[in-house]
Amino acid sequence: MSKRKPSRASDGPELSTKNHIERKDATYGKVLAGRTLAGEGKPGDAEANIKMHLTNLMAAAKAIQENKILGGADEILSPIWMLCIMNR
């Protein structure tokens, strides 16, 4: 069984503020929709990590664009705090 790796940012046209959502959806749309990178089987740790990092990245990007750096900190830190609490 071969796994198809998602495309990289260096694949295709230069990433810009106008095409980043399209590129994200093309690369990680399956994972964000609850499917696997390979397109078969059940999502696992790799997909969960990708979703977590994309969520954090999108919250950080939104905070930077809106000049509210600390305003989005709770969305970025919440998963980290939950892990700390659960691992006590």
Helices and strands as residue ranges (DSSP letters): H 20-32, H 45-65, G 70-72, H 73-86
